[in-house]
Amino acid sequence: MPDMSASASLAMTQLVTLAKEVDKDKVTPGVLGFIVFAVMAVAVWGLMKSMNRHMSKVDFKEAPDPKAEASGESAGATGTARP
């Protein structure tokens, strides 16, 4: 098996020269950055749509307690808190 350190060092020297050629003031996210941002935006939109669908199924009215009705008590009728 060939020695990988020689090919790795050659690749690193080529990458370093490419990195020196890039103008640091003009670096932009490019197409890949736009694609990642667009995918994340679509995912958030889908999650919000799903959340709205699930929240519309929730009934926010509290059902009365059957034990309290059977004993003739209603919650909050006396206005005092029980210990």
mmCIF file of the N, C-alpha and C atoms, coordinates in Angstrom:
data_MODEL
# 
_entry.id   MODEL 
# 
loop_
_atom_site.group_PDB 
_atom_site.id 
_atom_site.type_symbol 
_atom_site.label_atom_id 
_atom_site.label_alt_id 
_atom_site.label_comp_id 
_atom_site.label_asym_id 
_atom_site.label_entity_id 
_atom_site.label_seq_id 
_atom_site.pdbx_PDB_ins_code 
_atom_site.Cartn_x 
_atom_site.Cartn_y 
_atom_site.Cartn_z 
_atom_site.occupancy 
_atom_site.B_iso_or_equiv 
_atom_site.pdbx_formal_charge 
_atom_site.auth_seq_id 
_atom_site.auth_comp_id 
_atom_site.auth_asym_id 
_atom_site.auth_atom_id 
_atom_site.pdbx_PDB_model_num 
ATOM 1   N N  . MET A 1 1  ? 0.846   -1.174 0.000  1.00 0.00 ? 1  MET A N  1 
ATOM 2   C CA . MET A 1 1  ? 0.000   0.000  0.000  1.00 0.00 ? 1  MET A CA 1 
ATOM 3   C C  . MET A 1 1  ? 0.890   1.236  0.000  1.00 0.00 ? 1  MET A C  1 
ATOM 4   N N  . PRO A 1 2  ? 0.589   2.243  -0.851 1.00 0.00 ? 2  PRO A N  1 
ATOM 5   C CA . PRO A 1 2  ? 1.465   3.421  -0.921 1.00 0.00 ? 2  PRO A CA 1 
ATOM 6   C C  . PRO A 1 2  ? 1.347   4.284  0.328  1.00 0.00 ? 2  PRO A C  1 
ATOM 7   N N  . ASP A 1 3  ? 2.413   5.042  0.538  1.00 0.00 ? 3  ASP A N  1 
ATOM 8   C CA . ASP A 1 3  ? 2.442   5.937  1.692  1.00 0.00 ? 3  ASP A CA 1 
ATOM 9   C C  . ASP A 1 3  ? 1.496   7.119  1.439  1.00 0.00 ? 3  ASP A C  1 
ATOM 10  N N  . MET A 1 4  ? 0.509   7.314  2.312  1.00 0.00 ? 4  MET A N  1 
ATOM 11  C CA . MET A 1 4  ? -0.507  8.346  2.118  1.00 0.00 ? 4  MET A CA 1 
ATOM 12  C C  . MET A 1 4  ? -0.025  9.720  2.559  1.00 0.00 ? 4  MET A C  1 
ATOM 13  N N  . SER A 1 5  ? 1.065   9.772  3.326  1.00 0.00 ? 5  SER A N  1 
ATOM 14  C CA . SER A 1 5  ? 1.516   11.070 3.821  1.00 0.00 ? 5  SER A CA 1 
ATOM 15  C C  . SER A 1 5  ? 2.049   11.947 2.698  1.00 0.00 ? 5  SER A C  1 
ATOM 16  N N  . ALA A 1 6  ? 2.658   11.358 1.691  1.00 0.00 ? 6  ALA A N  1 
ATOM 17  C CA . ALA A 1 6  ? 3.191   12.145 0.577  1.00 0.00 ? 6  ALA A CA 1 
ATOM 18  C C  . ALA A 1 6  ? 2.051   12.750 -0.240 1.00 0.00 ? 6  ALA A C  1 
ATOM 19  N N  . SER A 1 7  ? 1.036   11.956 -0.529 1.00 0.00 ? 7  SER A N  1 
ATOM 20  C CA . SER A 1 7  ? -0.084  12.476 -1.319 1.00 0.00 ? 7  SER A CA 1 
ATOM 21  C C  . SER A 1 7  ? -0.904  13.475 -0.509 1.00 0.00 ? 7  SER A C  1 
ATOM 22  N N  . ALA A 1 8  ? -0.996  13.261 0.798  1.00 0.00 ? 8  ALA A N  1 
ATOM 23  C CA . ALA A 1 8  ? -1.731  14.196 1.637  1.00 0.00 ? 8  ALA A CA 1 
ATOM 24  C C  . ALA A 1 8  ? -1.008  15.538 1.718  1.00 0.00 ? 8  ALA A C  1 
ATOM 25  N N  . SER A 1 9  ? 0.306   15.508 1.830  1.00 0.00 ? 9  SER A N  1 
ATOM 26  C CA . SER A 1 9  ? 1.047   16.775 1.896  1.00 0.00 ? 9  SER A CA 1 
ATOM 27  C C  . SER A 1 9  ? 0.977   17.505 0.565  1.00 0.00 ? 9  SER A C  1 
ATOM 28  N N  . LEU A 1 10 ? 0.988   16.765 -0.547 1.00 0.00 ? 10 LEU A N  1 
ATOM 29  C CA . LEU A 1 10 ? 0.862   17.393 -1.862 1.00 0.00 ? 10 LEU A CA 1 
ATOM 30  C C  . LEU A 1 10 ? -0.503  18.060 -2.010 1.00 0.00 ? 10 LEU A C  1 
ATOM 31  N N  . ALA A 1 11 ? -1.544  17.386 -1.554 1.00 0.00 ? 11 ALA A N  1 
ATOM 32  C CA . ALA A 1 11 ? -2.892  17.956 -1.622 1.00 0.00 ? 11 ALA A CA 1 
ATOM 33  C C  . ALA A 1 11 ? -3.006  19.200 -0.751 1.00 0.00 ? 11 ALA A C  1 
ATOM 34  N N  . MET A 1 12 ? -2.378  19.170 0.409  1.00 0.00 ? 12 MET A N  1 
ATOM 35  C CA . MET A 1 12 ? -2.440  20.331 1.307  1.00 0.00 ? 12 MET A CA 1 
ATOM 36  C C  . MET A 1 12 ? -1.705  21.524 0.715  1.00 0.00 ? 12 MET A C  1 
ATOM 37  N N  . THR A 1 13 ? -0.580  21.282 0.044  1.00 0.00 ? 13 THR A N  1 
ATOM 38  C CA . THR A 1 13 ? 0.146   22.410 -0.556 1.00 0.00 ? 13 THR A CA 1 
ATOM 39  C C  . THR A 1 13 ? -0.668  23.020 -1.695 1.00 0.00 ? 13 THR A C  1 
ATOM 40  N N  . GLN A 1 14 ? -1.382  22.203 -2.438 1.00 0.00 ? 14 GLN A N  1 
ATOM 41  C CA . GLN A 1 14 ? -2.224  22.737 -3.505 1.00 0.00 ? 14 GLN A CA 1 
ATOM 42  C C  . GLN A 1 14 ? -3.403  23.512 -2.929 1.00 0.00 ? 14 GLN A C  1 
ATOM 43  N N  . LEU A 1 15 ? -3.998  23.033 -1.844 1.00 0.00 ? 15 LEU A N  1 
ATOM 44  C CA . LEU A 1 15 ? -5.129  23.726 -1.229 1.00 0.00 ? 15 LEU A CA 1 
ATOM 45  C C  . LEU A 1 15 ? -4.695  25.046 -0.600 1.00 0.00 ? 15 LEU A C  1 
ATOM 46  N N  . VAL A 1 16 ? -3.510  25.064 -0.019 1.00 0.00 ? 16 VAL A N  1 
ATOM 47  C CA . VAL A 1 16 ? -3.014  26.292 0.600  1.00 0.00 ? 16 VAL A CA 1 
ATOM 48  C C  . VAL A 1 16 ? -2.796  27.360 -0.451 1.00 0.00 ? 16 VAL A C  1 
ATOM 49  N N  . THR A 1 17 ? -2.276  26.987 -1.625 1.00 0.00 ? 17 THR A N  1 
ATOM 50  C CA . THR A 1 17 ? -2.081  27.985 -2.674 1.00 0.00 ? 17 THR A CA 1 
ATOM 51  C C  . THR A 1 17 ? -3.419  28.500 -3.187 1.00 0.00 ? 17 THR A C  1 
ATOM 52  N N  . LEU A 1 18 ? -4.423  27.648 -3.238 1.00 0.00 ? 18 LEU A N  1 
ATOM 53  C CA . LEU A 1 18 ? -5.754  28.111 -3.646 1.00 0.00 ? 18 LEU A CA 1 
ATOM 54  C C  . LEU A 1 18 ? -6.343  29.064 -2.608 1.00 0.00 ? 18 LEU A C  1 
ATOM 55  N N  . ALA A 1 19 ? -6.093  28.788 -1.359 1.00 0.00 ? 19 ALA A N  1 
ATOM 56  C CA . ALA A 1 19 ? -6.626  29.633 -0.300 1.00 0.00 ? 19 ALA A CA 1 
ATOM 57  C C  . ALA A 1 19 ? -5.985  31.007 -0.316 1.00 0.00 ? 19 ALA A C  1 
ATOM 58  N N  . LYS A 1 20 ? -4.730  31.099 -0.719 1.00 0.00 ? 20 LYS A N  1 
ATOM 59  C CA . LYS A 1 20 ? -4.055  32.398 -0.774 1.00 0.00 ? 20 LYS A CA 1 
ATOM 60  C C  . LYS A 1 20 ? -4.594  33.265 -1.899 1.00 0.00 ? 20 LYS A C  1 
ATOM 61  N N  . GLU A 1 21 ? -5.133  32.642 -2.962 1.00 0.00 ? 21 GLU A N  1 
ATOM 62  C CA . GLU A 1 21 ? -5.635  33.395 -4.108 1.00 0.00 ? 21 GLU A CA 1 
ATOM 63  C C  . GLU A 1 21 ? -6.995  34.031 -3.855 1.00 0.00 ? 21 GLU A C  1 
ATOM 64  N N  . VAL A 1 22 ? -7.751  33.561 -2.871 1.00 0.00 ? 22 VAL A N  1 
ATOM 65  C CA . VAL A 1 22 ? -9.087  34.068 -2.592 1.00 0.00 ? 22 VAL A CA 1 
ATOM 66  C C  . VAL A 1 22 ? -8.972  35.422 -1.901 1.00 0.00 ? 22 VAL A C  1 
ATOM 67  N N  . ASP A 1 23 ? -9.703  36.407 -2.424 1.00 0.00 ? 23 ASP A N  1 
ATOM 68  C CA . ASP A 1 23 ? -9.727  37.730 -1.802 1.00 0.00 ? 23 ASP A CA 1 
ATOM 69  C C  . ASP A 1 23 ? -10.611 37.668 -0.567 1.00 0.00 ? 23 ASP A C  1 
ATOM 70  N N  . LYS A 1 24 ? -10.058 37.972 0.589  1.00 0.00 ? 24 LYS A N  1 
ATOM 71  C CA . LYS A 1 24 ? -10.793 37.845 1.844  1.00 0.00 ? 24 LYS A CA 1 
ATOM 72  C C  . LYS A 1 24 ? -11.936 38.852 1.953  1.00 0.00 ? 24 LYS A C  1 
ATOM 73  N N  . ASP A 1 25 ? -11.887 39.943 1.202  1.00 0.00 ? 25 ASP A N  1 
ATOM 74  C CA . ASP A 1 25 ? -12.952 40.943 1.259  1.00 0.00 ? 25 ASP A CA 1 
ATOM 75  C C  . ASP A 1 25 ? -14.141 40.569 0.377  1.00 0.00 ? 25 ASP A C  1 
ATOM 76  N N  . LYS A 1 26 ? -13.977 39.608 -0.505 1.00 0.00 ? 26 LYS A N  1 
ATOM 77  C CA . LYS A 1 26 ? -15.042 39.273 -1.454 1.00 0.00 ? 26 LYS A CA 1 
ATOM 78  C C  . LYS A 1 26 ? -15.543 37.839 -1.303 1.00 0.00 ? 26 LYS A C  1 
ATOM 79  N N  . VAL A 1 27 ? -15.375 37.252 -0.154 1.00 0.00 ? 27 VAL A N  1 
ATOM 80  C CA . VAL A 1 27 ? -15.855 35.892 0.061  1.00 0.00 ? 27 VAL A CA 1 
ATOM 81  C C  . VAL A 1 27 ? -17.357 35.935 0.317  1.00 0.00 ? 27 VAL A C  1 
ATOM 82  N N  . THR A 1 28 ? -18.112 35.138 -0.426 1.00 0.00 ? 28 THR A N  1 
ATOM 83  C CA . THR A 1 28 ? -19.565 35.078 -0.283 1.00 0.00 ? 28 THR A CA 1 
ATOM 84  C C  . THR A 1 28 ? -19.977 33.629 -0.031 1.00 0.00 ? 28 THR A C  1 
ATOM 85  N N  . PRO A 1 29 ? -21.181 33.403 0.486  1.00 0.00 ? 29 PRO A N  1 
ATOM 86  C CA . PRO A 1 29 ? -21.623 32.033 0.734  1.00 0.00 ? 29 PRO A CA 1 
ATOM 87  C C  . PRO A 1 29 ? -21.793 31.230 -0.549 1.00 0.00 ? 29 PRO A C  1 
ATOM 88  N N  . GLY A 1 30 ? -22.105 31.879 -1.640 1.00 0.00 ? 30 GLY A N  1 
ATOM 89  C CA . GLY A 1 30 ? -22.238 31.181 -2.915 1.00 0.00 ? 30 GLY A CA 1 
ATOM 90  C C  . GLY A 1 30 ? -23.528 30.409 -3.045 1.00 0.00 ? 30 GLY A C  1 
ATOM 91  N N  . VAL A 1 31 ? -23.547 29.543 -4.025 1.00 0.00 ? 31 VAL A N  1 
ATOM 92  C CA . VAL A 1 31 ? -24.746 28.769 -4.347 1.00 0.00 ? 31 VAL A CA 1 
ATOM 93  C C  . VAL A 1 31 ? -25.052 27.767 -3.240 1.00 0.00 ? 31 VAL A C  1 
ATOM 94  N N  . LEU A 1 32 ? -24.031 27.132 -2.700 1.00 0.00 ? 32 LEU A N  1 
ATOM 95  C CA . LEU A 1 32 ? -24.257 26.149 -1.638 1.00 0.00 ? 32 LEU A CA 1 
ATOM 96  C C  . LEU A 1 32 ? -24.893 26.805 -0.414 1.00 0.00 ? 32 LEU A C  1 
ATOM 97  N N  . GLY A 1 33 ? -24.442 27.994 -0.055 1.00 0.00 ? 33 GLY A N  1 
ATOM 98  C CA . GLY A 1 33 ? -25.044 28.707 1.071  1.00 0.00 ? 33 GLY A CA 1 
ATOM 99  C C  . GLY A 1 33 ? -26.503 29.035 0.812  1.00 0.00 ? 33 GLY A C  1 
ATOM 100 N N  . PHE A 1 34 ? -26.816 29.443 -0.423 1.00 0.00 ? 34 PHE A N  1 
ATOM 101 C CA . PHE A 1 34 ? -28.204 29.742 -0.769 1.00 0.00 ? 34 PHE A CA 1 
ATOM 102 C C  . PHE A 1 34 ? -29.065 28.489 -0.698 1.00 0.00 ? 34 PHE A C  1 
ATOM 103 N N  . ILE A 1 35 ? -28.547 27.376 -1.193 1.00 0.00 ? 35 ILE A N  1 
ATOM 104 C CA . ILE A 1 35 ? -29.315 26.132 -1.177 1.00 0.00 ? 35 ILE A CA 1 
ATOM 105 C C  . ILE A 1 35 ? -29.588 25.685 0.257  1.00 0.00 ? 35 ILE A C  1 
ATOM 106 N N  . VAL A 1 36 ? -28.580 25.765 1.112  1.00 0.00 ? 36 VAL A N  1 
ATOM 107 C CA . VAL A 1 36 ? -28.772 25.375 2.516  1.00 0.00 ? 36 VAL A CA 1 
ATOM 108 C C  . VAL A 1 36 ? -29.802 26.285 3.180  1.00 0.00 ? 36 VAL A C  1 
ATOM 109 N N  . PHE A 1 37 ? -29.711 27.586 2.934  1.00 0.00 ? 37 PHE A N  1 
ATOM 110 C CA . PHE A 1 37 ? -30.670 28.531 3.510  1.00 0.00 ? 37 PHE A CA 1 
ATOM 111 C C  . PHE A 1 37 ? -32.082 28.257 2.994  1.00 0.00 ? 37 PHE A C  1 
ATOM 112 N N  . ALA A 1 38 ? -32.215 27.978 1.710  1.00 0.00 ? 38 ALA A N  1 
ATOM 113 C CA . ALA A 1 38 ? -33.538 27.720 1.133  1.00 0.00 ? 38 ALA A CA 1 
ATOM 114 C C  . ALA A 1 38 ? -34.138 26.435 1.711  1.00 0.00 ? 38 ALA A C  1 
ATOM 115 N N  . VAL A 1 39 ? -33.328 25.399 1.885  1.00 0.00 ? 39 VAL A N  1 
ATOM 116 C CA . VAL A 1 39 ? -33.825 24.148 2.459  1.00 0.00 ? 39 VAL A CA 1 
ATOM 117 C C  . VAL A 1 39 ? -34.280 24.371 3.896  1.00 0.00 ? 39 VAL A C  1 
ATOM 118 N N  . MET A 1 40 ? -33.507 25.150 4.659  1.00 0.00 ? 40 MET A N  1 
ATOM 119 C CA . MET A 1 40 ? -33.902 25.439 6.038  1.00 0.00 ? 40 MET A CA 1 
ATOM 120 C C  . MET A 1 40 ? -35.191 26.259 6.087  1.00 0.00 ? 40 MET A C  1 
ATOM 121 N N  . ALA A 1 41 ? -35.351 27.206 5.170  1.00 0.00 ? 41 ALA A N  1 
ATOM 122 C CA . ALA A 1 41 ? -36.570 28.011 5.130  1.00 0.00 ? 41 ALA A CA 1 
ATOM 123 C C  . ALA A 1 41 ? -37.788 27.150 4.801  1.00 0.00 ? 41 ALA A C  1 
ATOM 124 N N  . VAL A 1 42 ? -37.640 26.230 3.866  1.00 0.00 ? 42 VAL A N  1 
ATOM 125 C CA . VAL A 1 42 ? -38.753 25.337 3.509  1.00 0.00 ? 42 VAL A CA 1 
ATOM 126 C C  . VAL A 1 42 ? -39.079 24.419 4.683  1.00 0.00 ? 42 VAL A C  1 
ATOM 127 N N  . ALA A 1 43 ? -38.056 23.954 5.390  1.00 0.00 ? 43 ALA A N  1 
ATOM 128 C CA . ALA A 1 43 ? -38.293 23.084 6.548  1.00 0.00 ? 43 ALA A CA 1 
ATOM 129 C C  . ALA A 1 43 ? -39.033 23.831 7.649  1.00 0.00 ? 43 ALA A C  1 
ATOM 130 N N  . VAL A 1 44 ? -38.657 25.069 7.917  1.00 0.00 ? 44 VAL A N  1 
ATOM 131 C CA . VAL A 1 44 ? -39.351 25.861 8.951  1.00 0.00 ? 44 VAL A CA 1 
ATOM 132 C C  . VAL A 1 44 ? -40.782 26.132 8.523  1.00 0.00 ? 44 VAL A C  1 
ATOM 133 N N  . TRP A 1 45 ? -40.986 26.444 7.256  1.00 0.00 ? 45 TRP A N  1 
ATOM 134 C CA . TRP A 1 45 ? -42.342 26.677 6.752  1.00 0.00 ? 45 TRP A CA 1 
ATOM 135 C C  . TRP A 1 45 ? -43.201 25.421 6.932  1.00 0.00 ? 45 TRP A C  1 
ATOM 136 N N  . GLY A 1 46 ? -42.642 24.252 6.617  1.00 0.00 ? 46 GLY A N  1 
ATOM 137 C CA . GLY A 1 46 ? -43.383 23.003 6.783  1.00 0.00 ? 46 GLY A CA 1 
ATOM 138 C C  . GLY A 1 46 ? -43.699 22.716 8.241  1.00 0.00 ? 46 GLY A C  1 
ATOM 139 N N  . LEU A 1 47 ? -42.741 22.980 9.128  1.00 0.00 ? 47 LEU A N  1 
ATOM 140 C CA . LEU A 1 47 ? -42.990 22.771 10.557 1.00 0.00 ? 47 LEU A CA 1 
ATOM 141 C C  . LEU A 1 47 ? -44.065 23.716 11.085 1.00 0.00 ? 47 LEU A C  1 
ATOM 142 N N  . MET A 1 48 ? -44.055 24.968 10.640 1.00 0.00 ? 48 MET A N  1 
ATOM 143 C CA . MET A 1 48 ? -45.082 25.918 11.074 1.00 0.00 ? 48 MET A CA 1 
ATOM 144 C C  . MET A 1 48 ? -46.465 25.496 10.571 1.00 0.00 ? 48 MET A C  1 
ATOM 145 N N  . LYS A 1 49 ? -46.533 25.023 9.340  1.00 0.00 ? 49 LYS A N  1 
ATOM 146 C CA . LYS A 1 49 ? -47.807 24.573 8.786  1.00 0.00 ? 49 LYS A CA 1 
ATOM 147 C C  . LYS A 1 49 ? -48.323 23.360 9.577  1.00 0.00 ? 49 LYS A C  1 
ATOM 148 N N  . SER A 1 50 ? -47.435 22.437 9.897  1.00 0.00 ? 50 SER A N  1 
ATOM 149 C CA . SER A 1 50 ? -47.820 21.260 10.678 1.00 0.00 ? 50 SER A CA 1 
ATOM 150 C C  . SER A 1 50 ? -48.269 21.660 12.079 1.00 0.00 ? 50 SER A C  1 
ATOM 151 N N  . MET A 1 51 ? -47.552 22.624 12.693 1.00 0.00 ? 51 MET A N  1 
ATOM 152 C CA . MET A 1 51 ? -47.922 23.068 14.034 1.00 0.00 ? 51 MET A CA 1 
ATOM 153 C C  . MET A 1 51 ? -49.308 23.716 14.021 1.00 0.00 ? 51 MET A C  1 
ATOM 154 N N  . ASN A 1 52 ? -49.590 24.530 13.017 1.00 0.00 ? 52 ASN A N  1 
ATOM 155 C CA . ASN A 1 52 ? -50.912 25.151 12.924 1.00 0.00 ? 52 ASN A CA 1 
ATOM 156 C C  . ASN A 1 52 ? -52.004 24.104 12.768 1.00 0.00 ? 52 ASN A C  1 
ATOM 157 N N  . ARG A 1 53 ? -51.730 23.064 11.988 1.00 0.00 ? 53 ARG A N  1 
ATOM 158 C CA . ARG A 1 53 ? -52.709 21.996 11.810 1.00 0.00 ? 53 ARG A CA 1 
ATOM 159 C C  . ARG A 1 53 ? -52.969 21.267 13.132 1.00 0.00 ? 53 ARG A C  1 
ATOM 160 N N  . HIS A 1 54 ? -51.911 20.989 13.879 1.00 0.00 ? 54 HIS A N  1 
ATOM 161 C CA . HIS A 1 54 ? -52.073 20.289 15.147 1.00 0.00 ? 54 HIS A CA 1 
ATOM 162 C C  . HIS A 1 54 ? -52.721 21.176 16.209 1.00 0.00 ? 54 HIS A C  1 
ATOM 163 N N  . MET A 1 55 ? -52.384 22.460 16.223 1.00 0.00 ? 55 MET A N  1 
ATOM 164 C CA . MET A 1 55 ? -52.967 23.367 17.217 1.00 0.00 ? 55 MET A CA 1 
ATOM 165 C C  . MET A 1 55 ? -54.452 23.604 16.953 1.00 0.00 ? 55 MET A C  1 
ATOM 166 N N  . SER A 1 56 ? -54.875 23.505 15.699 1.00 0.00 ? 56 SER A N  1 
ATOM 167 C CA . SER A 1 56 ? -56.304 23.692 15.415 1.00 0.00 ? 56 SER A CA 1 
ATOM 168 C C  . SER A 1 56 ? -57.130 22.518 15.938 1.00 0.00 ? 56 SER A C  1 
ATOM 169 N N  . LYS A 1 57 ? -56.505 21.371 16.141 1.00 0.00 ? 57 LYS A N  1 
ATOM 170 C CA . LYS A 1 57 ? -57.222 20.210 16.668 1.00 0.00 ? 57 LYS A CA 1 
ATOM 171 C C  . LYS A 1 57 ? -57.358 20.246 18.185 1.00 0.00 ? 57 LYS A C  1 
ATOM 172 N N  . VAL A 1 58 ? -56.617 21.119 18.857 1.00 0.00 ? 58 VAL A N  1 
ATOM 173 C CA . VAL A 1 58 ? -56.618 21.156 20.316 1.00 0.00 ? 58 VAL A CA 1 
ATOM 174 C C  . VAL A 1 58 ? -57.844 21.919 20.799 1.00 0.00 ? 58 VAL A C  1 
ATOM 175 N N  . ASP A 1 59 ? -58.553 21.339 21.780 1.00 0.00 ? 59 ASP A N  1 
ATOM 176 C CA . ASP A 1 59 ? -59.701 22.000 22.394 1.00 0.00 ? 59 ASP A CA 1 
ATOM 177 C C  . ASP A 1 59 ? -59.217 22.672 23.672 1.00 0.00 ? 59 ASP A C  1 
ATOM 178 N N  . PHE A 1 60 ? -59.295 24.000 23.714 1.00 0.00 ? 60 PHE A N  1 
ATOM 179 C CA . PHE A 1 60 ? -58.760 24.740 24.845 1.00 0.00 ? 60 PHE A CA 1 
ATOM 180 C C  . PHE A 1 60 ? -59.758 24.885 25.996 1.00 0.00 ? 60 PHE A C  1 
ATOM 181 N N  . LYS A 1 61 ? -60.989 24.452 25.813 1.00 0.00 ? 61 LYS A N  1 
ATOM 182 C CA . LYS A 1 61 ? -61.982 24.541 26.885 1.00 0.00 ? 61 LYS A CA 1 
ATOM 183 C C  . LYS A 1 61 ? -61.781 23.374 27.837 1.00 0.00 ? 61 LYS A C  1 
ATOM 184 N N  . GLU A 1 62 ? -61.686 23.689 29.109 1.00 0.00 ? 62 GLU A N  1 
ATOM 185 C CA . GLU A 1 62 ? -61.466 22.653 30.106 1.00 0.00 ? 62 GLU A CA 1 
ATOM 186 C C  . GLU A 1 62 ? -62.784 21.983 30.444 1.00 0.00 ? 62 GLU A C  1 
ATOM 187 N N  . ALA A 1 63 ? -62.775 20.672 30.438 1.00 0.00 ? 63 ALA A N  1 
ATOM 188 C CA . ALA A 1 63 ? -63.977 19.914 30.777 1.00 0.00 ? 63 ALA A CA 1 
ATOM 189 C C  . ALA A 1 63 ? -64.204 19.995 32.287 1.00 0.00 ? 63 ALA A C  1 
ATOM 190 N N  . PRO A 1 64 ? -65.461 20.082 32.725 1.00 0.00 ? 64 PRO A N  1 
ATOM 191 C CA . PRO A 1 64 ? -65.724 20.122 34.164 1.00 0.00 ? 64 PRO A CA 1 
ATOM 192 C C  . PRO A 1 64 ? -65.356 18.797 34.827 1.00 0.00 ? 64 PRO A C  1 
ATOM 193 N N  . ASP A 1 65 ? -64.933 18.897 36.069 1.00 0.00 ? 65 ASP A N  1 
ATOM 194 C CA . ASP A 1 65 ? -64.534 17.712 36.834 1.00 0.00 ? 65 ASP A CA 1 
ATOM 195 C C  . ASP A 1 65 ? -65.787 16.964 37.290 1.00 0.00 ? 65 ASP A C  1 
ATOM 196 N N  . PRO A 1 66 ? -65.961 15.698 36.924 1.00 0.00 ? 66 PRO A N  1 
ATOM 197 C CA . PRO A 1 66 ? -67.169 14.962 37.321 1.00 0.00 ? 66 PRO A CA 1 
ATOM 198 C C  . PRO A 1 66 ? -67.255 14.735 38.831 1.00 0.00 ? 66 PRO A C  1 
ATOM 199 N N  . LYS A 1 67 ? -66.134 14.638 39.525 1.00 0.00 ? 67 LYS A N  1 
ATOM 200 C CA . LYS A 1 67 ? -66.160 14.465 40.980 1.00 0.00 ? 67 LYS A CA 1 
ATOM 201 C C  . LYS A 1 67 ? -66.714 15.705 41.664 1.00 0.00 ? 67 LYS A C  1 
ATOM 202 N N  . ALA A 1 68 ? -66.327 16.879 41.190 1.00 0.00 ? 68 ALA A N  1 
ATOM 203 C CA . ALA A 1 68 ? -66.788 18.117 41.813 1.00 0.00 ? 68 ALA A CA 1 
ATOM 204 C C  . ALA A 1 68 ? -68.287 18.305 41.593 1.00 0.00 ? 68 ALA A C  1 
ATOM 205 N N  . GLU A 1 69 ? -68.790 17.924 40.439 1.00 0.00 ? 69 GLU A N  1 
ATOM 206 C CA . GLU A 1 69 ? -70.220 18.063 40.169 1.00 0.00 ? 69 GLU A CA 1 
ATOM 207 C C  . GLU A 1 69 ? -71.031 17.083 41.031 1.00 0.00 ? 69 GLU A C  1 
ATOM 208 N N  . ALA A 1 70 ? -70.499 15.891 41.237 1.00 0.00 ? 70 ALA A N  1 
ATOM 209 C CA . ALA A 1 70 ? -71.219 14.890 42.013 1.00 0.00 ? 70 ALA A CA 1 
ATOM 210 C C  . ALA A 1 70 ? -71.337 15.294 43.477 1.00 0.00 ? 70 ALA A C  1 
ATOM 211 N N  . SER A 1 71 ? -70.338 15.947 44.020 1.00 0.00 ? 71 SER A N  1 
ATOM 212 C CA . SER A 1 71 ? -70.379 16.332 45.430 1.00 0.00 ? 71 SER A CA 1 
ATOM 213 C C  . SER A 1 71 ? -71.018 17.708 45.628 1.00 0.00 ? 71 SER A C  1 
ATOM 214 N N  . GLY A 1 72 ? -71.369 18.377 44.537 1.00 0.00 ? 72 GLY A N  1 
ATOM 215 C CA . GLY A 1 72 ? -72.035 19.671 44.656 1.00 0.00 ? 72 GLY A CA 1 
ATOM 216 C C  . GLY A 1 72 ? -71.075 20.841 44.784 1.00 0.00 ? 72 GLY A C  1 
ATOM 217 N N  . GLU A 1 73 ? -69.790 20.616 44.631 1.00 0.00 ? 73 GLU A N  1 
ATOM 218 C CA . GLU A 1 73 ? -68.809 21.697 44.726 1.00 0.00 ? 73 GLU A CA 1 
ATOM 219 C C  . GLU A 1 73 ? -68.422 22.125 43.318 1.00 0.00 ? 73 GLU A C  1 
ATOM 220 N N  . SER A 1 74 ? -68.103 23.389 43.192 1.00 0.00 ? 74 SER A N  1 
ATOM 221 C CA . SER A 1 74 ? -67.573 23.870 41.920 1.00 0.00 ? 74 SER A CA 1 
ATOM 222 C C  . SER A 1 74 ? -66.242 24.541 42.194 1.00 0.00 ? 74 SER A C  1 
ATOM 223 N N  . ALA A 1 75 ? -65.342 24.408 41.284 1.00 0.00 ? 75 ALA A N  1 
ATOM 224 C CA . ALA A 1 75 ? -64.009 24.977 41.472 1.00 0.00 ? 75 ALA A CA 1 
ATOM 225 C C  . ALA A 1 75 ? -64.099 26.490 41.453 1.00 0.00 ? 75 ALA A C  1 
ATOM 226 N N  . GLY A 1 76 ? -63.576 27.129 42.459 1.00 0.00 ? 76 GLY A N  1 
ATOM 227 C CA . GLY A 1 76 ? -63.540 28.585 42.509 1.00 0.00 ? 76 GLY A CA 1 
ATOM 228 C C  . GLY A 1 76 ? -64.823 29.210 43.031 1.00 0.00 ? 76 GLY A C  1 
ATOM 229 N N  . ALA A 1 77 ? -65.789 28.443 43.461 1.00 0.00 ? 77 ALA A N  1 
ATOM 230 C CA . ALA A 1 77 ? -67.052 29.023 43.932 1.00 0.00 ? 77 ALA A CA 1 
ATOM 231 C C  . ALA A 1 77 ? -66.884 29.685 45.292 1.00 0.00 ? 77 ALA A C  1 
ATOM 232 N N  . THR A 1 78 ? -66.009 29.139 46.118 1.00 0.00 ? 78 THR A N  1 
ATOM 233 C CA . THR A 1 78 ? -65.838 29.720 47.463 1.00 0.00 ? 78 THR A CA 1 
ATOM 234 C C  . THR A 1 78 ? -64.872 30.872 47.453 1.00 0.00 ? 78 THR A C  1 
ATOM 235 N N  . GLY A 1 79 ? -63.958 30.889 46.484 1.00 0.00 ? 79 GLY A N  1 
ATOM 236 C CA . GLY A 1 79 ? -62.993 31.979 46.400 1.00 0.00 ? 79 GLY A CA 1 
ATOM 237 C C  . GLY A 1 79 ? -61.825 31.831 47.355 1.00 0.00 ? 79 GLY A C  1 
ATOM 238 N N  . THR A 1 80 ? -61.733 30.743 48.076 1.00 0.00 ? 80 THR A N  1 
ATOM 239 C CA . THR A 1 80 ? -60.598 30.502 48.965 1.00 0.00 ? 80 THR A CA 1 
ATOM 240 C C  . THR A 1 80 ? -59.801 29.309 48.475 1.00 0.00 ? 80 THR A C  1 
ATOM 241 N N  . ALA A 1 81 ? -58.557 29.357 48.747 1.00 0.00 ? 81 ALA A N  1 
ATOM 242 C CA . ALA A 1 81 ? -57.682 28.257 48.342 1.00 0.00 ? 81 ALA A CA 1 
ATOM 243 C C  . ALA A 1 81 ? -57.645 27.210 49.451 1.00 0.00 ? 81 ALA A C  1 
ATOM 244 N N  . ARG A 1 82 ? -57.562 25.975 49.045 1.00 0.00 ? 82 ARG A N  1 
ATOM 245 C CA . ARG A 1 82 ? -57.479 24.874 50.017 1.00 0.00 ? 82 ARG A CA 1 
ATOM 246 C C  . ARG A 1 82 ? -56.021 24.524 50.251 1.00 0.00 ? 82 ARG A C  1 
ATOM 247 N N  . PRO A 1 83 ? -55.664 24.194 51.481 1.00 0.00 ? 83 PRO A N  1 
ATOM 248 C CA . PRO A 1 83 ? -54.264 23.829 51.745 1.00 0.00 ? 83 PRO A CA 1 
ATOM 249 C C  . PRO A 1 83 ? -53.904 22.464 51.250 1.00 0.00 ? 83 PRO A C  1 
# 
